[in-house]
Amino acid sequence: MSSTPLRSSNLAEQLSEVLATQIVSGEREAGSRLPTEERLAADFGVSRTVVREAIARLKSDGLVTTRQGLGAFVAATPAGRPFRIDGERQEANAIVQQVFELRIGVETEAAALAAARATAAQVKDIRQALKILNQASQRGGDGVEEDILFHRAIARAANNPVYDDFFGFLERHTRNQLSISRRNCEQAGWLADITMEHEAIYEAIAAHDPAAARQAAHAHMSNAMARLQRIQSH
């Protein structure tokens, strides 16, 4: 099996990808034992710490199991290759753009589903999340975590657990984008616009108007991406 020494800024991630490819392709058979930490470290020219981190990733992805005192084994029914956003091999601004384009589609439909399906309690949760976000902005905070909670409340109100799970997956990338944009919004005079956009989404969901919610969410996400592009261009 291939064991070319790794050359990457994130060795654990690269090693997990190599091993995942071998597992998914069947090169490493289901139920077979992986080499020891010492052997993998020597074969790939990395430390045992890197190997442990890579195995932990594979275990989290359902590709391997570990047995106390026996080591790591290929899962009996390994899952397919897990979805990841590879930020190691692309320029940072390109990743931001690509994730934002993905978010536009996901969050637009999440808002429409929330308008169609949200319970009274979920609408109240969205309203409360928006109130907390507005208060954070008024206090001069960056509002990043509060912004995430507002959009997460909408995802939950879609009443499709896959949306909520995917929002959780994207949260790290969303946080990075918001940290850049909200940090510059007050200086650029955009906070009032953002507040109005959020209010429009909430009002459409509260009115149980999927078309209006979809339009408001799409406008907000498109405007947010445009604002971020302007910040990056300067």
N, C-alpha and C positions, 0 to 999 in steps of 0.2 A: 504494500500500500504506500501511496505517496507520503513522504515525510520531509519535504523540502523545508529548510529553515525559513522561519517567518521574518518578514521585514515590514513592520507596520508600527504606527504610533499607538495602536491599540492591539496588542498581541493577543490578549484573551479573546477579544471579539473575532480576530482573524482565525485563531485556532478553533474556536467553536464553529465558525463557518466551514472550515475544512472538514472537521469531523462530522458536521451536520450533512454535508454533501455526500460523504462516504456512507452515512447511515441511510439517508433517503434513497440513494441510488441502489442500495442493497449490497454495496461493497463490504460493509460491516453488517453481518447477518443479525436478525432479531434474536435476542437472547444471548448473543456472544459477549464475552468479556472484553472491555477495553484494556489496552496495555496499562501497566502501572504508571503512576505519576512520574517516577524516575525515568521510565522508558520513553514516555511521551515528551518529557522535558529534554531528554537527550536527542531524540529523533528530530524535534522541531527547533532545537536551539533556544529554548526558553526556560524560565525558572519554574519550579514546582508551584509557586504561587499563581503564575499565569495559568498553568494547567488546571489548578483547582478552580479558578475563576471561570475558565472555559467549561469545565464539567458542570459547574453550578448553573451556567446559562443553558446548557443542553438539558439538564434536569428540569429547569423551570419551563423549558419548551416542550417537555414531554418526550424527548428523544432518548433519554437514558434514565436508568434507575440506579440507585446506589444501595449496597448491602454492607452493613457494618462488618468490618474486618475482611471483606471479600473484594471490595472495589466497585467500579462502575460497569454497568452492563447495558447493552442496547435494549431499549424497551421492547417487550414482546410484540406490541402493535404500535410502533413509533408513529407519532403524528407527522403530518406533512411539514414541509419547511415553514417555519414561523415567519410571519410578515415582519419586516424591520425597515426602518428608514435609515439608509446608510449615509451618515454624515461624515464619514472618514474620507470618502473618495471624491467628494464634490465640494465646490466652493460654497462657503457659508451662505452668501446671499442667494445662491441658486436653490439651496435647500429651503430657505425661508419662503421663497416664491412658490416652490412646488408644494410645500405643505399648506400654504395659504390657499392655493388653487383647490387642493383636496378639501380643505375646511369649508370653502364656499359651497361646494356641493353637499357635503354632509350636514353642515349647520343650517343650510337653507331648508332642506327636507325635514330636519329634526324640528324646526320651528313650525312647519306646516303640519306635521304629525301631532305636535303638541297642541296646536289649535284645534285639531279634530278630536283628540283623545284625552286631553288633560282633565283631571278631576278638579273639583272646586279646591281641594286641599293643595293640589299641585300648582294651580294658578296662584294661590296665596303664597306658596313657597317662592315662586318666581318673582312676585311682587316684593316679598321681603328681601330676596337676594338683590334685587335692583335698588331697593331703599338703602341697604347696607353699602352697596357699591357707590351710590351717589354721596352718601355720608363720608365715605373714605376719601372721595375726590374733593369734597368741600373742606375736609380737614387738611388737605395738602398731601395726602398719601399717594403712592403710585397707583393703588387700586388694582394691582395685578391679580392677587389672590381673589379679591372680591369679583373681579371681572370673570375669572375662571369659574367661580361658583355660580354666577348668574347664568352663564352658558351651559354649565353642567345641569342646573335645575331645569333648563329647557329640554336638554337631552333626556333626562329622567321622565319628563312629562310626555315624551313621545311614546312612552309605555312600550318600548321595544328594547329589551336589555342589551341587544347588540350595539345600539347607538350609545348607550351609557358606557359599555365596555370600551368601545372605540374612542370615545371622548377621553376616557382614562388613559388609553394608549397614547393619544396625541398630546396629552397634557404637558409633557416636558417641552415639546416643540411650541405649543401654544404659549407657555410661560415665557419662553425665550423671545417670541415675537412681541408679546405684550410688554415685556420689560424694556424692549427697544422703543416701541411706539408710545406707550403711555408716559414714559420718562420725558418725551419731547412734546407731548400734546399740549400741555398747559402753556409752554413757551410759544407754541405755534398758534394758540388760540382755538384749538380743536375740541376742547372738552365739552363745550356747549353742544357742538354737533354730535359728538358721540353720545351724550346724554339723550338727545332727541331721538337718535337712531335706536337706542335701547328702549326708550319709552314706546316707540312705534311698534317694535317687536312685541313688547308686553301687551300693549293695547289690542293688537290683532289676535294674540293668543287668548286673552281674556274674553274677547268677543267671539271666540271659536270660529274665526274666519281664516281657513287654511291658505287661501289665495293671498290675502293681505299679509299674513304672517310670512309666507314664502317670499313675497316681494320685499317686505321690510328687512328680513334677514339677509336677502341677497344684496340689497342696497347697502346695508351696514358692513357686510364682509367685503364687498367690492370697494367701498370707500376706505375701509381700514387697510386694505392692501395698497391702495393708492397712496394713503398717508405714509405707510411704511416705506414705500418706494421713494417717496419724496425725501424722507429722512435719510435713507441710505445714499441717495444721490448727492446729498450734501455732506 
